[in-house]
Amino acid sequence: MTSAYSPPAVAFQTTLQVRWSDQDLNGHVNNARVITLLEEARIEATRSWSAGSADHSDLVRVVRSMSVAFHQPVHYIPTLSAYVWVTRIGNTSFTIRHELIQHGALCVAGEAAMVLVDPTTGRPSPPTMSLRAGLHKALSHDAKGSL
């Protein structure tokens, strides 16, 4: 018997809207569209983690790498739950874990390595103190599903 999904306590949670046009001929959400849904959740989470910050960094966040595991198909229903948290913080990068949940079950798990880039030099740059503090609040090594 499988247990109900339980995200880490620090996970950012959001509800994503699934559109009818997100489906493919197999009757589930297209795998490429799932990557866009992960991106939407990641953007909402990073905005939340840097909310209230007095400094507005010009650093650009770039996806360096991403891995995704499809555990179950995502089906069209109007909403989909997404949980996002940080699993690693480095000098100029951090890793984000995303999980998409439908009917209480893990459908998709993904990790993205994000690099902060100075737009003037094009070189990796360390996060601001406020961004680093926000990332630390979302840090957990507790990944419920495997990739």
N, CA, C and O atoms as a GROMACS GRO file, in nm:
protein
  588
    1MET      N    1   0.084  -0.118   0.000
    1MET     CA    2   0.000   0.000   0.000
    1MET      C    3   0.088   0.124   0.000
    1MET      O    4   0.183   0.132   0.078
    2THR      N    5   0.058   0.221  -0.087
    2THR     CA    6   0.137   0.342  -0.093
    2THR      C    7   0.079   0.447   0.001
    2THR      O    8  -0.042   0.454   0.022
    3SER      N    9   0.168   0.528   0.056
    3SER     CA   10   0.122   0.633   0.147
    3SER      C   11   0.090   0.759   0.068
    3SER      O   12   0.136   0.776  -0.045
    4ALA      N   13   0.012   0.846   0.127
    4ALA     CA   14  -0.024   0.972   0.064
    4ALA      C   15   0.099   1.061   0.051
    4ALA      O   16   0.191   1.053   0.132
    5TYR      N   17   0.099   1.144  -0.049
    5TYR     CA   18   0.211   1.233  -0.073
    5TYR      C   19   0.226   1.332   0.042
    5TYR      O   20   0.128   1.386   0.092
    6SER      N   21   0.350   1.354   0.084
    6SER     CA   22   0.379   1.449   0.191
    6SER      C   23   0.508   1.524   0.156
    6SER      O   24   0.616   1.466   0.164
    7PRO      N   25   0.497   1.651   0.120
    7PRO     CA   26   0.617   1.727   0.083
    7PRO      C   27   0.696   1.768   0.207
    7PRO      O   28   0.644   1.761   0.319
    8PRO      N   29   0.820   1.811   0.189
    8PRO     CA   30   0.896   1.866   0.301
    8PRO      C   31   0.823   1.988   0.357
    8PRO      O   32   0.753   2.058   0.284
    9ALA      N   33   0.840   2.014   0.485
    9ALA     CA   34   0.771   2.125   0.550
    9ALA      C   35   0.806   2.260   0.487
    9ALA      O   36   0.723   2.351   0.488
   10VAL      N   37   0.926   2.275   0.432
   10VAL     CA   38   0.968   2.404   0.376
   10VAL      C   39   0.924   2.424   0.231
   10VAL      O   40   0.948   2.530   0.174
   11ALA      N   41   0.862   2.324   0.170
   11ALA     CA   42   0.826   2.332   0.028
   11ALA      C   43   0.728   2.444   0.000
   11ALA      O   44   0.632   2.466   0.074
   12PHE      N   45   0.755   2.517  -0.108
   12PHE     CA   46   0.662   2.616  -0.160
   12PHE      C   47   0.554   2.538  -0.235
   12PHE      O   48   0.585   2.446  -0.310
   13GLN      N   49   0.428   2.574  -0.214
   13GLN     CA   50   0.317   2.505  -0.280
   13GLN      C   51   0.241   2.603  -0.365
   13GLN      O   52   0.215   2.716  -0.324
   14THR      N   53   0.204   2.560  -0.485
   14THR     CA   54   0.121   2.640  -0.573
   14THR      C   55   0.031   2.549  -0.653
   14THR      O   56   0.058   2.429  -0.667
   15THR      N   57  -0.075   2.605  -0.705
   15THR     CA   58  -0.166   2.532  -0.791
   15THR      C   59  -0.147   2.583  -0.932
   15THR      O   60  -0.156   2.703  -0.958
   16LEU      N   61  -0.122   2.492  -1.024
   16LEU     CA   62  -0.101   2.528  -1.165
   16LEU      C   63  -0.227   2.498  -1.244
   16LEU      O   64  -0.298   2.402  -1.216
   17GLN      N   65  -0.254   2.580  -1.342
   17GLN     CA   66  -0.370   2.560  -1.428
   17GLN      C   67  -0.330   2.476  -1.548
   17GLN      O   68  -0.238   2.511  -1.622
   18VAL      N   69  -0.397   2.365  -1.566
   18VAL     CA   70  -0.374   2.279  -1.682
   18VAL      C   71  -0.479   2.313  -1.787
   18VAL      O   72  -0.598   2.318  -1.757
   19ARG      N   73  -0.434   2.337  -1.908
   19ARG     CA   74  -0.526   2.374  -2.017
   19ARG      C   75  -0.560   2.252  -2.101
   19ARG      O   76  -0.482   2.157  -2.111
   20TRP      N   77  -0.677   2.256  -2.160
   20TRP     CA   78  -0.720   2.148  -2.249
   20TRP      C   79  -0.616   2.125  -2.359
   20TRP      O   80  -0.591   2.010  -2.396
   21SER      N   81  -0.557   2.230  -2.409
   21SER     CA   82  -0.460   2.220  -2.517
   21SER      C   83  -0.327   2.160  -2.472
   21SER      O   84  -0.241   2.134  -2.556
   22ASP      N   85  -0.308   2.139  -2.343
   22ASP     CA   86  -0.184   2.077  -2.293
   22ASP      C   87  -0.179   1.927  -2.320
   22ASP      O   88  -0.073   1.866  -2.310
   23GLN      N   89  -0.293   1.868  -2.354
   23GLN     CA   90  -0.300   1.724  -2.377
   23GLN      C   91  -0.241   1.687  -2.513
   23GLN      O   92  -0.237   1.768  -2.605
   24ASP      N   93  -0.196   1.561  -2.522
   24ASP     CA   94  -0.150   1.510  -2.650
   24ASP      C   95  -0.247   1.401  -2.697
   24ASP      O   96  -0.352   1.380  -2.636
   25LEU      N   97  -0.212   1.333  -2.804
   25LEU     CA   98  -0.301   1.230  -2.859
   25LEU      C   99  -0.323   1.112  -2.766
   25LEU      O  100  -0.418   1.036  -2.783
   26ASN      N  101  -0.235   1.096  -2.666
   26ASN     CA  102  -0.250   0.986  -2.571
   26ASN      C  103  -0.346   1.019  -2.457
   26ASN      O  104  -0.371   0.934  -2.372
   27GLY      N  105  -0.400   1.140  -2.455
   27GLY     CA  106  -0.497   1.178  -2.354
   27GLY      C  107  -0.437   1.222  -2.222
   27GLY      O  108  -0.508   1.230  -2.122
   28HIS      N  109  -0.307   1.251  -2.220
   28HIS     CA  110  -0.244   1.306  -2.099
   28HIS      C  111  -0.167   1.431  -2.136
   28HIS      O  112  -0.148   1.460  -2.254
   29VAL      N  113  -0.123   1.504  -2.035
   29VAL     CA  114  -0.049   1.627  -2.061
   29VAL      C  115   0.084   1.591  -2.129
   29VAL      O  116   0.157   1.503  -2.082
   30ASN      N  117   0.113   1.659  -2.238
   30ASN     CA  118   0.233   1.634  -2.316
   30ASN      C  119   0.358   1.655  -2.231
   30ASN      O  120   0.365   1.750  -2.153
   31ASN      N  121   0.457   1.568  -2.245
   31ASN     CA  122   0.578   1.575  -2.164
   31ASN      C  123   0.650   1.709  -2.178
   31ASN      O  124   0.704   1.760  -2.080
   32ALA      N  125   0.652   1.766  -2.297
   32ALA     CA  126   0.716   1.896  -2.315
   32ALA      C  127   0.641   2.005  -2.237
   32ALA      O  128   0.704   2.094  -2.180
   33ARG      N  129   0.510   1.996  -2.233
   33ARG     CA  130   0.430   2.093  -2.157
   33ARG      C  131   0.454   2.077  -2.008
   33ARG      O  132   0.447   2.175  -1.934
   34VAL      N  133   0.483   1.954  -1.961
   34VAL     CA  134   0.513   1.932  -1.820
   34VAL      C  135   0.636   2.013  -1.780
   34VAL      O  136   0.641   2.068  -1.670
   35ILE      N  137   0.736   2.022  -1.869
   35ILE     CA  138   0.856   2.101  -1.840
   35ILE      C  139   0.818   2.248  -1.819
   35ILE      O  140   0.873   2.315  -1.732
   36THR      N  141   0.725   2.298  -1.899
   36THR     CA  142   0.678   2.436  -1.883
   36THR      C  143   0.604   2.453  -1.751
   36THR      O  144   0.618   2.557  -1.686
   37LEU      N  145   0.527   2.353  -1.710
   37LEU     CA  146   0.458   2.360  -1.581
   37LEU      C  147   0.560   2.363  -1.466
   37LEU      O  148   0.540   2.437  -1.369
   38LEU      N  149   0.667   2.285  -1.476
   38LEU     CA  150   0.773   2.290  -1.375
   38LEU      C  151   0.835   2.430  -1.370
   38LEU      O  152   0.862   2.483  -1.262
   39GLU      N  153   0.857   2.488  -1.487
   39GLU     CA  154   0.913   2.623  -1.494
   39GLU      C  155   0.821   2.724  -1.426
   39GLU      O  156   0.868   2.810  -1.350
   40GLU      N  157   0.692   2.716  -1.451
   40GLU     CA  158   0.596   2.808  -1.389
   40GLU      C  159   0.602   2.797  -1.237
   40GLU      O  160   0.601   2.898  -1.168
   41ALA      N  161   0.608   2.675  -1.186
   41ALA     CA  162   0.616   2.654  -1.041
   41ALA      C  163   0.747   2.711  -0.987
   41ALA      O  164   0.748   2.775  -0.882
   42ARG      N  165   0.858   2.688  -1.058
   42ARG     CA  166   0.989   2.736  -1.015
   42ARG      C  167   0.992   2.889  -1.009
   42ARG      O  168   1.047   2.947  -0.915
   43ILE      N  169   0.935   2.954  -1.108
   43ILE     CA  170   0.932   3.102  -1.110
   43ILE      C  171   0.851   3.155  -0.993
   43ILE      O  172   0.893   3.249  -0.926
   44GLU      N  173   0.735   3.096  -0.968
   44GLU     CA  174   0.654   3.140  -0.853
   44GLU      C  175   0.729   3.120  -0.722
   44GLU      O  176   0.726   3.207  -0.634
   45ALA      N  177   0.797   3.007  -0.708
   45ALA     CA  178   0.871   2.978  -0.586
   45ALA      C  179   0.986   3.077  -0.566
   45ALA      O  180   1.002   3.130  -0.456
   46THR      N  181   1.064   3.102  -0.669
   46THR     CA  182   1.178   3.193  -0.653
   46THR      C  183   1.132   3.336  -0.625
   46THR      O  184   1.198   3.410  -0.553
   47ARG      N  185   1.019   3.374  -0.682
   47ARG     CA  186   0.962   3.506  -0.648
   47ARG      C  187   0.924   3.510  -0.500
   47ARG      O  188   0.947   3.610  -0.432
   48SER      N  189   0.865   3.402  -0.452
   48SER     CA  190   0.825   3.395  -0.312
   48SER      C  191   0.946   3.401  -0.220
   48SER      O  192   0.944   3.470  -0.118
   49TRP      N  193   1.052   3.329  -0.255
   49TRP     CA  194   1.171   3.324  -0.171
   49TRP      C  195   1.244   3.458  -0.166
   49TRP      O  196   1.315   3.485  -0.069
   50SER      N  197   1.228   3.541  -0.269
   50SER     CA  198   1.296   3.671  -0.268
   50SER      C  199   1.199   3.786  -0.238
   50SER      O  200   1.238   3.902  -0.244
   51ALA      N  201   1.074   3.755  -0.205
   51ALA     CA  202   0.975   3.857  -0.173
   51ALA      C  203   1.016   3.935  -0.048
   51ALA      O  204   1.070   3.878   0.046
   52GLY      N  205   0.990   4.063  -0.051
   52GLY     CA  206   1.023   4.146   0.064
   52GLY      C  207   1.169   4.185   0.070
   52GLY      O  208   1.212   4.255   0.163
   53SER      N  209   1.246   4.141  -0.028
   53SER     CA  210   1.388   4.173  -0.030
   53SER      C  211   1.407   4.321  -0.066
   53SER      O  212   1.346   4.371  -0.160
   54ALA      N  213   1.491   4.387   0.010
   54ALA     CA  214   1.520   4.528  -0.016
   54ALA      C  215   1.609   4.544  -0.139
   54ALA      O  216   1.600   4.645  -0.209
   55ASP      N  217   1.695   4.446  -0.165
   55ASP     CA  218   1.780   4.458  -0.283
   55ASP      C  219   1.715   4.389  -0.401
   55ASP      O  220   1.663   4.278  -0.390
   56HIS      N  221   1.719   4.455  -0.514
   56HIS     CA  222   1.663   4.401  -0.637
   56HIS      C  223   1.779   4.370  -0.730
   56HIS      O  224   1.819   4.453  -0.811
   57SER      N  225   1.830   4.252  -0.716
   57SER     CA  226   1.948   4.209  -0.791
   57SER      C  227   1.921   4.205  -0.940
   57SER      O  228   1.811   4.170  -0.984
   58ASP      N  229   2.022   4.243  -1.016
   58ASP     CA  230   2.014   4.233  -1.160
   58ASP      C  231   2.063   4.098  -1.210
   58ASP      O  232   2.067   4.074  -1.331
   59LEU      N  233   2.100   4.009  -1.118
   59LEU     CA  234   2.149   3.878  -1.158
   59LEU      C  235   2.040   3.801  -1.233
   59LEU      O  236   1.923   3.804  -1.197
   60VAL      N  237   2.082   3.733  -1.336
   60VAL     CA  238   1.992   3.652  -1.417
   60VAL      C  239   2.002   3.508  -1.369
   60VAL      O  240   2.111   3.457  -1.344
   61ARG      N  241   1.888   3.442  -1.356
   61ARG     CA  242   1.885   3.300  -1.318
   61ARG      C  243   1.874   3.216  -1.443
   61ARG      O  244   1.780   3.231  -1.521
   62VAL      N  245   1.972   3.128  -1.463
   62VAL     CA  246   1.978   3.046  -1.584
   62VAL      C  247   1.974   2.899  -1.545
   62VAL      O  248   2.041   2.857  -1.451
   63VAL      N  249   1.894   2.820  -1.617
   63VAL     CA  250   1.892   2.676  -1.595
   63VAL      C  251   2.016   2.618  -1.661
   63VAL      O  252   2.033   2.626  -1.782
   64ARG      N  253   2.103   2.558  -1.579
   64ARG     CA  254   2.224   2.494  -1.633
   64ARG      C  255   2.194   2.351  -1.675
   64ARG      O  256   2.241   2.305  -1.780
   65SER      N  257   2.117   2.281  -1.593
   65SER     CA  258   2.080   2.144  -1.628
   65SER      C  259   1.947   2.112  -1.561
   65SER      O  260   1.907   2.175  -1.463
   66MET      N  261   1.880   2.012  -1.618
   66MET     CA  262   1.752   1.972  -1.562
   66MET      C  263   1.731   1.823  -1.589
   66MET      O  264   1.761   1.773  -1.697
   67SER      N  265   1.680   1.755  -1.488
   67SER     CA  266   1.643   1.615  -1.506
   67SER      C  267   1.500   1.597  -1.459
   67SER      O  268   1.458   1.658  -1.360
   68VAL      N  269   1.426   1.514  -1.530
   68VAL     CA  270   1.284   1.495  -1.500
   68VAL      C  271   1.252   1.346  -1.505
   68VAL      O  272   1.297   1.274  -1.595
   69ALA      N  273   1.175   1.301  -1.408
   69ALA     CA  274   1.126   1.163  -1.406
   69ALA      C  275   0.974   1.167  -1.408
   69ALA      O  276   0.910   1.235  -1.328
   70PHE      N  277   0.917   1.093  -1.500
   70PHE     CA  278   0.772   1.084  -1.514
   70PHE      C  279   0.726   0.957  -1.444
   70PHE      O  280   0.744   0.847  -1.496
   71HIS      N  281   0.666   0.972  -1.326
   71HIS     CA  282   0.622   0.857  -1.247
   71HIS      C  283   0.484   0.809  -1.289
   71HIS      O  284   0.457   0.689  -1.292
   72GLN      N  285   0.396   0.903  -1.322
   72GLN     CA  286   0.261   0.873  -1.368
   72GLN      C  287   0.222   0.981  -1.468
   72GLN      O  288   0.273   1.093  -1.460
   73PRO      N  289   0.132   0.951  -1.560
   73PRO     CA  290   0.086   1.056  -1.652
   73PRO      C  291   0.012   1.166  -1.576
   73PRO      O  292  -0.058   1.141  -1.477
   74VAL      N  293   0.027   1.288  -1.623
   74VAL     CA  294  -0.052   1.400  -1.573
   74VAL      C  295  -0.171   1.412  -1.667
   74VAL      O  296  -0.155   1.421  -1.789
   75HIS      N  297  -0.290   1.411  -1.610
   75HIS     CA  298  -0.412   1.417  -1.690
   75HIS      C  299  -0.474   1.556  -1.682
   75HIS      O  300  -0.448   1.634  -1.590
   76TYR      N  301  -0.556   1.584  -1.783
   76TYR     CA  302  -0.625   1.712  -1.783
   76TYR      C  303  -0.732   1.712  -1.674
   76TYR      O  304  -0.830   1.638  -1.680
   77ILE      N  305  -0.709   1.793  -1.577
   77ILE     CA  306  -0.810   1.840  -1.483
   77ILE      C  307  -0.771   1.986  -1.464
   77ILE      O  308  -0.655   2.020  -1.484
   78PRO      N  309  -0.861   2.070  -1.426
   78PRO     CA  310  -0.828   2.212  -1.425
   78PRO      C  311  -0.707   2.252  -1.339
   78PRO      O  312  -0.643   2.353  -1.368
   79THR      N  313  -0.675   2.176  -1.237
   79THR     CA  314  -0.564   2.217  -1.151
   79THR      C  315  -0.467   2.101  -1.125
   79THR      O  316  -0.501   1.984  -1.137
   80LEU      N  317  -0.346   2.141  -1.088
   80LEU     CA  318  -0.238   2.048  -1.059
   80LEU      C  319  -0.157   2.109  -0.945
   80LEU      O  320  -0.124   2.228  -0.951
   81SER      N  321  -0.124   2.033  -0.844
   81SER     CA  322  -0.045   2.084  -0.732
   81SER      C  323   0.103   2.071  -0.761
   81SER      O  324   0.149   1.969  -0.813
   82ALA      N  325   0.178   2.175  -0.727
   82ALA     CA  326   0.323   2.173  -0.744
   82ALA      C  327   0.388   2.210  -0.612
   82ALA      O  328   0.343   2.301  -0.542
   83TYR      N  329   0.495   2.139  -0.578
   83TYR     CA  330   0.575   2.166  -0.459
   83TYR      C  331   0.718   2.189  -0.506
   83TYR      O  332   0.770   2.115  -0.589
   84VAL      N  333   0.782   2.293  -0.450
   84VAL     CA  334   0.916   2.331  -0.494
   84VAL      C  335   0.999   2.365  -0.371
   84VAL      O  336   0.954   2.435  -0.281
   85TRP      N  337   1.122   2.314  -0.368
   85TRP     CA  338   1.214   2.348  -0.261
   85TRP      C  339   1.358   2.339  -0.311
   85TRP      O  340   1.384   2.289  -0.420
   86VAL      N  341   1.449   2.388  -0.230
   86VAL     CA  342   1.591   2.391  -0.263
   86VAL      C  343   1.658   2.269  -0.201
   86VAL      O  344   1.632   2.237  -0.085
   87THR      N  345   1.744   2.201  -0.278
   87THR     CA  346   1.815   2.085  -0.225
   87THR      C  347   1.965   2.111  -0.208
   87THR      O  348   2.033   2.035  -0.139
   88ARG      N  349   2.016   2.218  -0.271
   88ARG     CA  350   2.158   2.248  -0.259
   88ARG      C  351   2.180   2.396  -0.288
   88ARG      O  352   2.118   2.453  -0.378
   89ILE      N  353   2.270   2.457  -0.210
   89ILE     CA  354   2.309   2.597  -0.235
   89ILE      C  355   2.460   2.600  -0.248
   89ILE      O  356   2.532   2.559  -0.156
   90GLY      N  357   2.508   2.648  -0.361
   90GLY     CA  358   2.652   2.659  -0.386
   90GLY      C  359   2.696   2.804  -0.386
   90GLY      O  360   2.624   2.892  -0.340
   91ASN      N  361   2.815   2.828  -0.437
   91ASN     CA  362   2.870   2.964  -0.440
   91ASN      C  363   2.800   3.053  -0.541
   91ASN      O  364   2.774   3.170  -0.513
   92THR      N  365   2.768   2.999  -0.659
   92THR     CA  366   2.703   3.077  -0.764
   92THR      C  367   2.582   3.005  -0.822
   92THR      O  368   2.526   3.047  -0.924
   93SER      N  369   2.542   2.897  -0.758
   93SER     CA  370   2.431   2.818  -0.812
   93SER      C  371   2.351   2.755  -0.698
   93SER      O  372   2.393   2.756  -0.582
   94PHE      N  373   2.236   2.702  -0.734
   94PHE     CA  374   2.154   2.628  -0.638
   94PHE      C  375   2.071   2.527  -0.717
   94PHE      O  376   2.048   2.544  -0.836
   95THR      N  377   2.027   2.423  -0.649
   95THR     CA  378   1.946   2.318  -0.712
   95THR      C  379   1.807   2.321  -0.653
   95THR      O  380   1.788   2.329  -0.532
   96ILE      N  381   1.710   2.315  -0.742
   96ILE     CA  382   1.569   2.319  -0.704
   96ILE      C  383   1.504   2.185  -0.737
   96ILE      O  384   1.527   2.128  -0.843
   97ARG      N  385   1.423   2.137  -0.645
   97ARG     CA  386   1.343   2.017  -0.664
   97ARG      C  387   1.199   2.060  -0.689
   97ARG      O  388   1.146   2.144  -0.617
   98HIS      N  389   1.136   2.001  -0.790
   98HIS     CA  390   0.996   2.027  -0.821
   98HIS      C  391   0.922   1.894  -0.819
   98HIS      O  392   0.976   1.793  -0.864
   99GLU      N  393   0.802   1.893  -0.768
   99GLU     CA  394   0.720   1.773  -0.775
   99GLU      C  395   0.576   1.813  -0.810
   99GLU      O  396   0.520   1.905  -0.750
  100LEU      N  397   0.519   1.744  -0.906
  100LEU     CA  398   0.381   1.768  -0.949
  100LEU      C  399   0.295   1.654  -0.899
  100LEU      O  400   0.326   1.536  -0.918
  101ILE      N  401   0.185   1.691  -0.834
  101ILE     CA  402   0.098   1.595  -0.765
  101ILE      C  403  -0.043   1.605  -0.821
  101ILE      O  404  -0.097   1.714  -0.840
  102GLN      N  405  -0.103   1.489  -0.846
  102GLN     CA  406  -0.243   1.484  -0.888
  102GLN      C  407  -0.310   1.370  -0.813
  102GLN      O  408  -0.256   1.259  -0.804
  103HIS      N  409  -0.427   1.395  -0.759
  103HIS     CA  410  -0.502   1.294  -0.682
  103HIS      C  411  -0.416   1.235  -0.570
  103HIS      O  412  -0.426   1.116  -0.539
  104GLY      N  413  -0.333   1.318  -0.509
  104GLY     CA  414  -0.251   1.274  -0.397
  104GLY      C  415  -0.131   1.190  -0.432
  104GLY      O  416  -0.063   1.138  -0.343
  105ALA      N  417  -0.102   1.174  -0.560
  105ALA     CA  418   0.010   1.088  -0.603
  105ALA      C  419   0.114   1.169  -0.680
  105ALA      O  420   0.081   1.262  -0.754
  106LEU      N  421   0.240   1.132  -0.661
  106LEU     CA  422   0.351   1.194  -0.733
  106LEU      C  423   0.344   1.154  -0.880
  106LEU      O  424   0.349   1.035  -0.912
  107CYS      N  425   0.332   1.252  -0.968
  107CYS     CA  426   0.330   1.226  -1.112
  107CYS      C  427   0.464   1.256  -1.177
  107CYS      O  428   0.513   1.179  -1.260
  108VAL      N  429   0.524   1.369  -1.138
  108VAL     CA  430   0.649   1.414  -1.200
  108VAL      C  431   0.740   1.469  -1.093
  108VAL      O  432   0.698   1.544  -1.005
  109ALA      N  433   0.868   1.431  -1.101
  109ALA     CA  434   0.970   1.488  -1.014
  109ALA      C  435   1.080   1.543  -1.103
  109ALA      O  436   1.121   1.478  -1.199
  110GLY      N  437   1.128   1.661  -1.071
  110GLY     CA  438   1.234   1.721  -1.151
  110GLY      C  439   1.331   1.798  -1.066
  110GLY      O  440   1.294   1.851  -0.960
  111GLU      N  441   1.454   1.806  -1.112
  111GLU     CA  442   1.555   1.889  -1.046
  111GLU      C  443   1.618   1.979  -1.150
  111GLU      O  444   1.645   1.937  -1.263
  112ALA      N  445   1.640   2.104  -1.112
  112ALA     CA  446   1.704   2.201  -1.200
  112ALA      C  447   1.820   2.266  -1.126
  112ALA      O  448   1.805   2.316  -1.015
  113ALA      N  449   1.935   2.265  -1.190
  113ALA     CA  450   2.051   2.337  -1.137
  113ALA      C  451   2.047   2.477  -1.196
  113ALA      O  452   2.054   2.496  -1.317
  114MET      N  453   2.035   2.576  -1.108
  114MET     CA  454   2.024   2.715  -1.148
  114MET      C  455   2.156   2.787  -1.122
  114MET      O  456   2.216   2.772  -1.016
  115VAL      N  457   2.202   2.864  -1.220
  115VAL     CA  458   2.324   2.944  -1.206
  115VAL      C  459   2.285   3.090  -1.211
  115VAL      O  460   2.206   3.131  -1.295
  116LEU      N  461   2.341   3.168  -1.120
  116LEU     CA  462   2.319   3.312  -1.119
  116LEU      C  463   2.427   3.376  -1.204
  116LEU      O  464   2.546   3.352  -1.184
  117VAL      N  465   2.386   3.459  -1.300
  117VAL     CA  466   2.479   3.517  -1.396
  117VAL      C  467   2.470   3.670  -1.391
  117VAL      O  468   2.361   3.727  -1.390
  118ASP      N  469   2.586   3.735  -1.390
  118ASP     CA  470   2.593   3.880  -1.398
  118ASP      C  471   2.568   3.918  -1.544
  118ASP      O  472   2.644   3.877  -1.632
  119PRO      N  473   2.463   3.996  -1.573
  119PRO     CA  474   2.430   4.026  -1.712
  119PRO      C  475   2.535   4.114  -1.781
  119PRO      O  476   2.544   4.114  -1.904
  120THR      N  477   2.613   4.186  -1.705
  120THR     CA  478   2.717   4.272  -1.763
  120THR      C  479   2.837   4.190  -1.811
  120THR      O  480   2.888   4.212  -1.920
  121THR      N  481   2.881   4.097  -1.727
  121THR     CA  482   3.000   4.018  -1.759
  121THR      C  483   2.969   3.884  -1.823
  121THR      O  484   3.054   3.825  -1.890
  122GLY      N  485   2.847   3.835  -1.801
  122GLY     CA  486   2.812   3.703  -1.850
  122GLY      C  487   2.873   3.591  -1.768
  122GLY      O  488   2.871   3.475  -1.809
  123ARG      N  489   2.928   3.624  -1.653
  123ARG     CA  490   2.995   3.527  -1.567
  123ARG      C  491   2.907   3.489  -1.448
  123ARG      O  492   2.825   3.570  -1.403
  124PRO      N  493   2.924   3.367  -1.395
  124PRO     CA  494   2.852   3.329  -1.273
  124PRO      C  495   2.884   3.425  -1.159
  124PRO      O  496   2.996   3.475  -1.149
  125SER      N  497   2.785   3.448  -1.075
  125SER     CA  498   2.800   3.544  -0.966
  125SER      C  499   2.730   3.490  -0.841
  125SER      O  500   2.628   3.422  -0.852
  126PRO      N  501   2.783   3.521  -0.723
  126PRO     CA  502   2.717   3.474  -0.600
  126PRO      C  503   2.583   3.544  -0.578
  126PRO      O  504   2.563   3.656  -0.623
  127PRO      N  505   2.491   3.477  -0.508
  127PRO     CA  506   2.362   3.540  -0.480
  127PRO      C  507   2.378   3.654  -0.379
  127PRO      O  508   2.474   3.657  -0.302
  128THR      N  509   2.284   3.745  -0.382
  128THR     CA  510   2.282   3.850  -0.281
  128THR      C  511   2.255   3.786  -0.146
  128THR      O  512   2.209   3.672  -0.140
  129MET      N  513   2.283   3.857  -0.041
  129MET     CA  514   2.260   3.804   0.094
  129MET      C  515   2.112   3.773   0.115
  129MET      O  516   2.079   3.671   0.177
  130SER      N  517   2.023   3.858   0.066
  130SER     CA  518   1.880   3.834   0.087
  130SER      C  519   1.831   3.713   0.008
  130SER      O  520   1.747   3.637   0.056
  131LEU      N  521   1.883   3.695  -0.115
  131LEU     CA  522   1.842   3.577  -0.192
  131LEU      C  523   1.896   3.451  -0.124
  131LEU      O  524   1.824   3.352  -0.113
  132ARG      N  525   2.020   3.455  -0.078
  132ARG     CA  526   2.078   3.339  -0.010
  132ARG      C  527   1.994   3.304   0.115
  132ARG      O  528   1.971   3.187   0.143
  133ALA      N  529   1.950   3.406   0.188
  133ALA     CA  530   1.867   3.383   0.307
  133ALA      C  531   1.734   3.318   0.267
  133ALA      O  532   1.687   3.226   0.334
  134GLY      N  533   1.673   3.366   0.159
  134GLY     CA  534   1.548   3.307   0.111
  134GLY      C  535   1.566   3.163   0.067
  134GLY      O  536   1.480   3.079   0.094
  135LEU      N  537   1.678   3.134   0.000
  135LEU     CA  538   1.706   2.997  -0.043
  135LEU      C  539   1.725   2.905   0.077
  135LEU      O  540   1.678   2.791   0.077
  136HIS      N  541   1.794   2.956   0.180
  136HIS     CA  542   1.816   2.874   0.300
  136HIS      C  543   1.684   2.840   0.369
  136HIS      O  544   1.671   2.731   0.426
  137LYS      N  545   1.587   2.931   0.364
  137LYS     CA  546   1.456   2.902   0.426
  137LYS      C  547   1.384   2.790   0.352
  137LYS      O  548   1.301   2.720   0.410
  138ALA      N  549   1.416   2.771   0.223
  138ALA     CA  550   1.351   2.669   0.141
  138ALA      C  551   1.436   2.544   0.125
  138ALA      O  552   1.401   2.456   0.047
  139LEU      N  553   1.547   2.534   0.198
  139LEU     CA  554   1.641   2.423   0.185
  139LEU      C  555   1.593   2.298   0.259
  139LEU      O  556   1.561   2.303   0.378
  140SER      N  557   1.589   2.187   0.186
  140SER     CA  558   1.558   2.057   0.246
  140SER      C  559   1.623   1.950   0.161
  140SER      O  560   1.625   1.960   0.039
  141HIS      N  561   1.677   1.850   0.225
  141HIS     CA  562   1.735   1.737   0.152
  141HIS      C  563   1.638   1.621   0.145
  141HIS      O  564   1.676   1.509   0.110
  142ASP      N  565   1.512   1.647   0.180
  142ASP     CA  566   1.410   1.545   0.188
  142ASP      C  567   1.335   1.534   0.054
  142ASP      O  568   1.235   1.603   0.034
  143ALA      N  569   1.382   1.448  -0.035
  143ALA     CA  570   1.315   1.426  -0.163
  143ALA      C  571   1.232   1.298  -0.153
  143ALA      O  572   1.286   1.189  -0.138
  144LYS      N  573   1.101   1.313  -0.161
  144LYS     CA  574   1.011   1.199  -0.141
  144LYS      C  575   1.014   1.101  -0.259
  144LYS      O  576   1.008   0.980  -0.238
  145GLY      N  577   1.022   1.152  -0.379
  145GLY     CA  578   1.025   1.065  -0.496
  145GLY      C  579   1.164   1.065  -0.556
  145GLY      O  580   1.238   1.162  -0.542
  146SER      N  581   1.200   0.959  -0.622
  146SER     CA  582   1.333   0.954  -0.682
  146SER      C  583   1.324   0.993  -0.829
  146SER      O  584   1.221   0.979  -0.894
  147LEU      N  585   1.437   1.042  -0.878
  147LEU     CA  586   1.440   1.077  -1.020
  147LEU      C  587   1.477   0.959  -1.104
  147LEU      O  588   1.485   0.970  -1.226
   0.00000   0.00000   0.00000
